[in-house]
Amino acid sequence: MVSYFFEETDFKFKNRRLNNAWLKTVAGSEIKKLGDINIIFCSDNYILDVNQRYLQHDYFTDIITFDYCEGDVLSGDLFISVDSVRENSVFYGTDFENELNRVIVHGLLHLIGYDDHTDEDIRTMREKENYYLEIRSHL
């Protein structure tokens, strides 16, 4: 089950049913099942606090993923800074919704087991993100 929360933001997330179906499709395509996924939309300051408190990182980011997966069941918390996503959409010249969907699937890909530490990992992640964004456009 996917649950949505909002911390220190007025942002309203639309198309929850579509998003849930999409995430279930992504999980199934990777031979996984959706467990409990919490998507927490928040401000830059909120995600900075999470980053400092739990990861000892002193910087802003667009997403932090906490993995609670067991076996093939995907469970976790996706903290998403709406502020950073908005800034990134301007920086990368894409619309906000597309960038937000990219960040959401990025977090799910981390839960599936993909990483982004090396250039090759980053390339693989980007290819998967693009592939699943294309699938979303057909749902």
C-alpha positions as CSV (number, residue, x, y, z in Angstrom):
1,M,0.0,0.0,0.0
2,V,1.3,3.5,-0.9
3,S,0.5,6.2,1.7
4,Y,1.1,9.9,1.2
5,F,2.1,12.5,3.8
6,F,3.0,16.2,3.8
7,E,5.5,17.9,6.1
8,E,6.1,21.7,6.0
9,T,4.6,22.1,2.6
10,D,1.4,23.2,1.0
11,F,2.0,20.9,-2.0
12,K,-1.0,18.7,-3.0
13,F,-0.2,15.5,-4.8
14,K,-2.7,14.6,-7.6
15,N,-3.3,11.3,-9.4
16,R,-2.7,9.0,-6.5
17,R,-4.5,6.1,-8.1
18,L,-2.4,6.4,-11.3
19,N,0.8,6.7,-9.2
20,N,-0.1,3.6,-7.2
21,A,-0.8,1.6,-10.3
22,W,2.5,2.8,-11.8
23,L,4.5,1.9,-8.8
24,K,2.9,-1.5,-8.7
25,T,3.8,-1.9,-12.4
26,V,7.4,-0.9,-11.8
27,A,7.7,-3.4,-8.9
28,G,6.1,-6.2,-10.9
29,S,8.4,-5.5,-13.8
30,E,11.4,-6.0,-11.5
31,I,9.9,-9.2,-10.0
32,K,9.0,-7.5,-6.7
33,K,5.8,-6.7,-4.8
34,L,4.7,-3.5,-3.3
35,G,4.5,-3.6,0.5
36,D,4.1,-0.4,2.6
37,I,5.6,2.6,0.8
38,N,5.3,6.0,2.5
39,I,5.9,9.0,0.3
40,I,6.5,12.0,2.5
41,F,6.5,15.3,0.5
42,C,8.3,18.0,2.5
43,S,10.3,21.2,2.4
44,D,14.0,21.7,1.9
45,N,14.5,22.4,5.6
46,Y,12.6,19.3,6.6
47,I,14.6,17.0,4.4
48,L,17.8,18.7,5.6
49,D,16.8,17.9,9.2
50,V,16.2,14.2,8.2
51,N,19.5,14.1,6.4
52,Q,21.4,15.5,9.4
53,R,19.6,13.6,12.0
54,Y,19.6,10.1,10.5
55,L,22.4,10.1,7.9
56,Q,24.8,12.6,9.4
57,H,24.8,14.5,6.0
58,D,24.7,18.3,6.1
59,Y,23.3,19.1,2.7
60,F,20.0,19.5,0.9
61,T,18.8,16.7,-1.4
62,D,15.7,15.9,-3.5
63,I,15.1,12.5,-2.0
64,I,16.1,10.3,0.9
65,T,15.0,6.7,0.8
66,F,14.8,4.5,3.9
67,D,14.7,0.8,3.0
68,Y,12.5,-1.6,5.1
69,C,12.3,-4.3,2.4
70,E,12.0,-7.9,3.3
71,G,12.7,-10.5,0.5
72,D,10.8,-9.5,-2.6
73,V,8.4,-7.1,-0.8
74,L,9.3,-3.4,-1.3
75,S,8.7,-1.3,1.8
76,G,10.2,2.0,2.8
77,D,10.0,5.7,3.3
78,L,10.6,8.2,0.5
79,F,11.2,11.7,1.8
80,I,10.9,14.1,-1.2
81,S,11.7,17.7,-1.0
82,V,9.2,19.5,-3.2
83,D,11.4,22.6,-3.1
84,S,14.4,20.7,-4.5
85,V,12.3,19.0,-7.2
86,R,10.9,22.4,-8.3
87,E,14.5,23.8,-8.5
88,N,15.7,20.7,-10.4
89,S,12.9,20.9,-12.9
90,V,14.0,24.5,-13.8
91,F,17.7,23.5,-13.9
92,Y,17.1,20.5,-16.1
93,G,14.5,22.2,-18.3
94,T,11.7,19.8,-17.6
95,D,8.2,20.3,-16.1
96,F,7.7,19.8,-12.4
97,E,5.4,16.8,-12.7
98,N,8.0,14.9,-14.8
99,E,10.8,15.7,-12.4
100,L,8.6,14.6,-9.5
101,N,7.8,11.3,-11.1
102,R,11.5,10.8,-11.9
103,V,12.4,11.3,-8.2
104,I,9.6,9.0,-7.0
105,V,10.7,6.1,-9.3
106,H,14.3,6.9,-8.4
107,G,13.4,6.2,-4.7
108,L,11.5,3.0,-5.7
109,L,14.5,1.8,-7.7
110,H,16.7,2.2,-4.7
111,L,14.3,0.0,-2.7
112,I,14.5,-2.6,-5.6
113,G,18.3,-2.6,-5.2
114,Y,19.7,-0.2,-7.7
115,D,22.4,2.2,-6.6
116,D,23.9,5.4,-8.0
117,H,27.4,5.5,-6.6
118,T,29.4,4.8,-9.8
119,D,29.1,6.3,-13.3
120,E,27.8,2.9,-14.5
121,D,25.3,2.7,-11.7
122,I,24.1,6.2,-12.5
123,R,23.7,5.3,-16.2
124,T,21.7,2.2,-15.3
125,M,19.5,4.2,-12.9
126,R,18.8,6.9,-15.5
127,E,17.9,4.3,-18.1
128,K,15.5,2.6,-15.7
129,E,14.0,6.0,-14.7
130,N,13.4,6.9,-18.4
131,Y,12.0,3.4,-19.2
132,Y,9.5,3.6,-16.3
133,L,8.6,7.2,-17.0
134,E,7.7,6.1,-20.6
135,I,5.5,3.3,-19.2
136,R,3.7,5.8,-16.9
137,S,2.8,8.0,-19.9
138,H,0.8,5.0,-21.3
139,L,-1.1,4.2,-18.1
